[in-house]
Amino acid sequence: MSGRDERAKVLRIHFTSQDLRRITLAEDADPLWDVLLSLHVLQEGRDLVYGEWWRRTRRVKVTDFRLLLSLTPPRGYSPDFLTPGRGGVALEEQLDWLLSTPTQRFREELSYFSDKQPNSSSIRALLDGGAPMLDRLGRAVTEYHRAAIAPYKRVLLPHLQTERDRMLRGLADGGIDHLLGNLHPDVVWEPPVLCVRDYVDHDVRLEGRGIVLLPSAFCRRHPITLRDTDLPPVLCLPARPPVGWLPRVRENGATEREAEPIVALLGRTRAYVLAEVSSPMTTTELALRLGISLAMASRHATVLRDAGLVHSRRERNTVFHHVTTLGRALLNGRPTAAASLRGRSGPGSPEAAPPAP
């Protein structure tokens, strides 16, 4: 998988007319993409949305867990062989694909990765260990998925379906141009090129192969793809679950939503509004997700926009709200970054998303 450089870059995906007829929306989550992306979440620390999942998952015991973490830094490149699927395939089959990675490709991707991680003893052990080390990686992935992904699949499924339904409605209402033009705020459709901003300076030419659009509940910031342009094309898209998707369980068995300092700062409802618009959302969707009136949702969005935490854009008769870089820094618990950003960002400025995995 390709990561983001320190400078602003653009990933350009080039479509032909045949590719536009071969766009596929994945029918289900992808186990190994979720493993990779959830490990990013785990390493970046808890926030308002993933806080309870983070609290539970950081306690799990996984053999060779350090090996997994060394291969999945939250920013930068991770080997493409870790994510061979494009959705809708069971973990067992995907593990077979991973463990059957051709030796040359395995070593080439690891060597490229090790150049970025020169001090990693785990990576050196993988390079030197061959098949036995690859088997250990497979066991670690299996244990981690069983502890960190499988228990939450049922509760996350409706949120993934909501994102798929949104994309299908866009396709039905406005065709391919509407679908590709509304994938994400950091994605710009300039026919015949789909541009992902603030990612990598990279070109992918589909050349008739089409592409799979793969929503993931653990893709936090903006779409990501594979580095190797010869592999079957896939674009993994954020489908962030709502605040409170996983209630916190107290010792007495009662549940509560995760308490965070940002709640004390902004108030519970306003903090939840900010977390919800990590993915673009209309005022109506905000009201429905949080169980508040349209007027209240609009008011909270306005206050957050005036503070520079949310950017709003109008499309025909609909207003979409999306968190700014400043707002995301607050959500992710980075007050120093937020303070520096506030110094150079006027209220309501449409900031780009922060560095992505």
C-alpha positions as CSV (number, residue, x, y, z in Angstrom):
1,M,0.0,0.0,0.0
2,S,1.2,3.5,-0.8
3,G,1.4,6.1,1.9
4,R,1.6,9.9,2.0
5,D,4.8,12.0,1.6
6,E,5.4,15.0,3.8
7,R,4.5,17.2,0.8
8,A,1.2,17.4,-0.8
9,K,0.9,14.8,-3.6
10,V,-1.8,13.6,-6.0
11,L,-2.6,10.0,-6.9
12,R,-4.0,9.9,-10.4
13,I,-6.1,6.9,-11.5
14,H,-6.5,6.9,-15.3
15,F,-9.8,5.5,-16.7
16,T,-10.6,4.3,-20.2
17,S,-14.2,4.1,-21.5
18,Q,-14.0,0.3,-20.8
19,D,-12.9,1.0,-17.2
20,L,-15.9,3.2,-16.6
21,R,-18.1,0.2,-17.4
22,R,-16.1,-2.1,-15.1
23,I,-16.4,-0.2,-11.8
24,T,-17.4,-2.6,-9.1
25,L,-18.6,-1.9,-5.6
26,A,-17.4,-4.6,-3.1
27,E,-20.3,-6.5,-1.6
28,D,-18.6,-7.1,1.8
29,A,-15.7,-6.0,3.9
30,D,-12.2,-7.3,3.2
31,P,-10.6,-9.1,6.1
32,L,-7.0,-8.3,5.4
33,W,-7.6,-4.7,4.5
34,D,-9.4,-4.4,7.8
35,V,-6.5,-6.0,9.6
36,L,-4.1,-3.5,8.1
37,L,-6.2,-0.4,8.6
38,S,-7.3,-1.3,12.1
39,L,-3.6,-1.8,13.0
40,H,-3.2,1.8,11.9
41,V,-6.0,2.9,14.2
42,L,-4.5,0.9,17.1
43,Q,-1.1,2.6,16.7
44,E,-2.4,6.1,16.3
45,G,-4.3,6.0,19.6
46,R,-7.9,6.2,20.6
47,D,-10.3,8.9,19.5
48,L,-14.0,9.7,20.0
49,V,-15.2,7.1,17.4
50,Y,-12.8,4.2,18.0
51,G,-12.0,4.8,21.7
52,E,-13.8,1.8,23.1
53,W,-12.6,-0.6,20.3
54,W,-9.0,0.7,21.0
55,R,-9.4,0.2,24.7
56,R,-10.5,-3.4,24.2
57,T,-8.1,-4.3,21.4
58,R,-4.9,-3.0,23.0
59,R,-5.4,-5.7,25.7
60,V,-5.5,-8.7,23.4
61,K,-2.7,-11.2,23.3
62,V,-1.4,-12.0,19.8
63,T,1.6,-14.2,19.0
64,D,4.2,-12.2,17.1
65,F,2.2,-9.0,17.5
66,R,5.4,-7.0,17.1
67,L,5.9,-8.5,13.7
68,L,2.4,-7.3,12.7
69,L,3.0,-3.8,14.0
70,S,6.4,-3.5,12.3
71,L,4.8,-4.2,8.9
72,T,1.9,-1.8,9.3
73,P,3.2,1.7,10.3
74,P,0.3,4.1,10.5
75,R,2.0,6.4,7.9
76,G,3.9,5.3,4.9
77,Y,4.2,2.2,2.8
78,S,3.2,-1.3,3.9
79,P,3.9,-4.4,1.6
80,D,1.1,-5.0,-0.9
81,F,1.1,-8.7,-0.3
82,L,-0.6,-8.0,3.1
83,T,-3.8,-7.1,1.3
84,P,-4.3,-9.5,-1.7
85,G,-8.1,-9.2,-1.6
86,R,-10.8,-6.8,-2.9
87,G,-13.7,-7.7,-0.7
88,G,-16.2,-10.5,-0.5
89,V,-13.6,-13.3,0.2
90,A,-13.3,-15.2,3.5
91,L,-10.2,-14.8,5.7
92,E,-9.0,-18.4,5.1
93,E,-8.9,-17.9,1.4
94,Q,-7.1,-14.6,1.6
95,L,-4.6,-16.1,4.0
96,D,-3.9,-18.8,1.4
97,W,-3.2,-16.0,-1.1
98,L,-0.9,-14.2,1.4
99,L,1.0,-17.4,2.2
100,S,1.4,-18.2,-1.5
101,T,3.0,-14.9,-2.4
102,P,5.7,-15.6,-5.0
103,T,9.1,-15.5,-3.4
104,Q,10.5,-12.8,-5.7
105,R,7.6,-10.5,-5.1
106,F,7.7,-11.2,-1.4
107,R,11.4,-10.2,-1.2
108,E,11.1,-7.2,-3.5
109,E,8.2,-5.7,-1.5
110,L,9.9,-6.4,1.8
111,S,13.2,-5.0,0.6
112,Y,11.5,-1.8,-0.5
113,F,9.8,-1.6,2.8
114,S,13.0,-2.3,4.8
115,D,14.6,0.6,3.1
116,K,12.0,2.8,4.8
117,Q,12.4,0.9,8.1
118,P,16.1,0.2,8.3
119,N,16.2,-0.6,12.0
120,S,13.5,-3.2,12.1
121,S,14.7,-6.6,13.3
122,S,11.3,-8.1,12.5
123,I,11.6,-7.2,8.8
124,R,15.1,-8.6,8.6
125,A,13.9,-11.8,10.2
126,L,11.1,-12.0,7.6
127,L,13.6,-11.5,4.8
128,D,16.0,-14.1,6.2
129,G,13.5,-16.6,7.5
130,G,11.6,-17.6,4.4
131,A,8.5,-19.8,4.6
132,P,8.7,-20.4,8.4
133,M,8.5,-16.7,9.1
134,L,5.7,-16.3,6.6
135,D,3.8,-19.0,8.4
136,R,4.3,-17.1,11.7
137,L,2.9,-14.0,10.0
138,G,-0.1,-15.9,8.9
139,R,-0.8,-17.1,12.4
140,A,-0.4,-13.6,13.8
141,V,-2.9,-12.3,11.3
142,T,-5.3,-15.0,12.1
143,E,-5.1,-14.4,15.9
144,Y,-5.4,-10.7,15.5
145,H,-8.4,-10.9,13.2
146,R,-10.1,-13.3,15.6
147,A,-9.6,-10.9,18.5
148,A,-9.9,-7.4,16.9
149,I,-12.1,-7.7,13.8
150,A,-14.4,-10.7,13.9
151,P,-16.2,-9.8,17.2
152,Y,-17.3,-6.4,15.7
153,K,-18.2,-7.5,12.1
154,R,-21.9,-7.7,12.8
155,V,-22.2,-4.3,14.5
156,L,-20.1,-2.7,11.7
157,L,-22.0,-4.3,8.8
158,P,-24.9,-1.8,8.8
159,H,-22.6,1.1,8.6
160,L,-20.8,-0.4,5.7
161,Q,-24.1,-1.0,4.0
162,T,-25.1,2.6,4.6
163,E,-22.0,3.8,2.7
164,R,-22.6,1.3,-0.1
165,D,-26.2,2.5,-0.4
166,R,-25.1,6.1,-0.5
167,M,-22.8,5.3,-3.4
168,L,-25.4,3.3,-5.2
169,R,-27.9,6.2,-4.9
170,G,-25.3,8.5,-6.3
171,L,-24.8,6.2,-9.3
172,A,-28.6,5.9,-9.8
173,D,-29.2,9.7,-9.5
174,G,-26.2,11.0,-11.5
175,G,-24.4,8.2,-13.2
176,I,-20.7,7.4,-13.1
177,D,-19.7,11.1,-13.0
178,H,-21.8,11.6,-9.8
179,L,-20.4,8.5,-8.2
180,L,-16.8,9.3,-8.9
181,G,-17.2,12.9,-8.1
182,N,-18.6,12.3,-4.6
183,L,-16.4,9.5,-3.3
184,H,-14.7,11.7,-0.7
185,P,-13.7,15.3,-0.2
186,D,-10.1,14.5,-1.0
187,V,-11.1,12.8,-4.3
188,V,-11.6,14.9,-7.5
189,W,-13.0,13.5,-10.7
190,E,-11.5,15.2,-13.7
191,P,-12.6,12.9,-16.5
192,P,-10.9,10.6,-17.4
193,V,-8.7,10.9,-14.3
194,L,-9.6,10.3,-10.7
195,C,-7.3,12.3,-8.4
196,V,-6.8,11.6,-4.7
197,R,-5.2,14.7,-3.1
198,D,-2.6,14.7,-0.4
199,Y,-1.6,11.1,-0.8
200,V,1.3,10.1,-3.2
201,D,2.6,11.4,-6.5
202,H,1.6,8.3,-8.4
203,D,-0.2,7.2,-11.6
204,V,-2.3,4.1,-12.0
205,R,-3.5,3.3,-15.5
206,L,-6.4,0.9,-15.4
207,E,-6.1,0.0,-19.1
208,G,-9.4,-1.9,-19.2
209,R,-9.1,-3.8,-16.0
210,G,-11.7,-1.7,-14.1
211,I,-11.5,-1.0,-10.4
212,V,-13.1,-2.3,-7.2
213,L,-14.4,0.4,-4.7
214,L,-13.9,-1.1,-1.3
215,P,-15.5,0.7,1.7
216,S,-13.8,-0.1,5.1
217,A,-14.9,0.9,8.6
218,F,-11.2,1.2,9.6
219,C,-10.1,3.5,6.7
220,R,-10.0,6.7,8.7
221,R,-8.9,9.6,6.5
222,H,-9.0,9.3,2.8
223,P,-8.9,6.5,0.1
224,I,-5.8,4.4,-0.3
225,T,-4.6,1.9,-2.9
226,L,-1.8,-0.5,-3.7
227,R,1.6,0.7,-4.7
228,D,2.1,-1.9,-7.4
229,T,0.2,-0.8,-10.5
230,D,0.3,-4.3,-12.0
231,L,-1.9,-5.7,-9.3
232,P,-5.7,-5.9,-9.7
233,P,-6.8,-2.3,-9.0
234,V,-8.7,-1.5,-5.8
235,L,-9.5,1.8,-4.0
236,C,-10.2,1.4,-0.3
237,L,-12.6,4.1,0.9
238,P,-13.4,5.4,4.4
239,A,-16.7,4.2,5.9
240,R,-16.3,5.5,9.4
241,P,-18.9,4.2,11.9
242,P,-20.8,6.7,14.0
243,V,-19.9,7.9,17.5
244,G,-21.1,5.3,20.0
245,W,-21.1,2.4,17.6
246,L,-19.4,0.4,20.4
247,P,-20.6,1.5,23.8
248,R,-18.3,1.4,26.7
249,V,-19.0,-1.4,29.2
250,R,-18.7,-0.5,32.9
251,E,-17.8,-3.0,35.6
252,N,-21.4,-3.3,36.6
253,G,-22.4,-4.3,33.1
254,A,-24.0,-1.0,32.2
255,T,-22.9,0.7,28.9
256,E,-22.0,4.3,28.2
257,R,-20.6,6.2,25.2
258,E,-16.8,6.8,25.4
259,A,-16.0,9.8,27.5
260,E,-13.2,12.0,26.0
261,P,-11.8,15.4,26.9
262,I,-13.2,16.8,23.6
263,V,-16.7,16.2,25.1
264,A,-15.9,18.4,28.0
265,L,-14.6,21.1,25.7
266,L,-17.3,21.2,23.1
267,G,-20.3,19.5,24.9
268,R,-21.5,16.0,24.1
269,T,-23.7,16.7,21.1
270,R,-21.3,19.1,19.4
271,A,-18.4,16.7,19.9
272,Y,-20.5,13.9,18.3
273,V,-21.4,16.2,15.4
274,L,-17.7,16.8,14.8
275,A,-16.9,13.1,14.9
276,E,-19.7,12.2,12.6
277,V,-18.6,14.6,9.8
278,S,-15.2,12.8,9.6
279,S,-17.0,11.5,6.5
280,P,-19.0,14.0,4.5
281,M,-22.6,14.2,5.8
282,T,-25.7,16.2,5.1
283,T,-27.6,18.1,7.8
284,T,-30.4,15.6,7.5
285,E,-28.1,12.6,7.9
286,L,-26.5,14.3,11.0
287,A,-29.9,14.7,12.6
288,L,-30.9,11.1,11.9
289,R,-27.6,9.7,13.1
290,L,-27.6,11.6,16.4
291,G,-31.4,11.7,17.0
292,I,-31.7,15.5,17.1
293,S,-33.8,17.9,15.1
294,L,-32.8,19.3,11.7
295,A,-32.6,22.8,13.3
296,M,-30.3,21.7,16.0
297,A,-28.0,19.7,13.6
298,S,-27.8,22.8,11.4
299,R,-27.0,25.1,14.4
300,H,-24.2,22.8,15.7
301,A,-22.7,22.5,12.3
302,T,-22.8,26.3,11.9
303,V,-21.0,26.9,15.3
304,L,-18.3,24.3,14.4
305,R,-17.9,25.9,10.9
306,D,-17.5,29.4,12.5
307,A,-14.8,27.9,14.7
308,G,-12.9,26.5,11.7
309,L,-13.6,22.9,12.7
310,V,-16.0,22.0,9.9
311,H,-16.2,23.0,6.3
312,S,-19.6,23.1,4.6
313,R,-20.3,23.0,0.8
314,R,-23.5,23.2,-1.1
315,E,-24.4,20.8,-3.9
316,R,-27.7,21.8,-5.6
317,N,-30.2,21.9,-2.7
318,T,-28.0,19.9,-0.2
319,V,-25.3,21.0,2.2
320,F,-22.5,18.6,3.0
321,H,-20.4,19.1,6.2
322,H,-16.9,17.7,6.6
323,V,-14.3,18.1,9.3
324,T,-11.3,20.3,8.7
325,T,-7.6,19.5,9.5
326,L,-8.0,21.6,12.7
327,G,-11.2,19.7,13.7
328,R,-9.5,16.3,13.0
329,A,-6.5,17.3,15.1
330,L,-8.9,17.9,18.1
331,L,-10.7,14.6,17.5
332,N,-7.4,12.8,17.4
333,G,-6.2,14.4,20.7
334,R,-3.4,16.4,19.2
335,P,-3.8,19.8,20.9
336,T,-0.4,21.1,19.9
337,A,-1.1,20.4,16.3
338,A,-4.5,22.0,16.6
339,A,-3.1,25.1,18.2
340,S,-0.5,25.6,15.4
341,L,-3.1,24.9,12.7
342,R,-5.5,27.4,14.3
343,G,-2.9,30.1,14.0
344,R,-2.8,29.8,10.2
345,S,-6.4,28.8,9.5
346,G,-9.3,31.2,9.4
347,P,-12.7,30.2,10.6
348,G,-14.5,27.9,8.1
349,S,-11.4,27.4,5.9
350,P,-11.7,24.1,3.9
351,E,-8.7,22.3,5.2
352,A,-7.4,19.1,3.6
353,A,-7.3,15.9,5.7
354,P,-4.1,15.3,7.7
355,P,-1.5,12.7,6.8
356,A,-3.0,9.4,6.0
357,P,-1.7,5.8,6.3
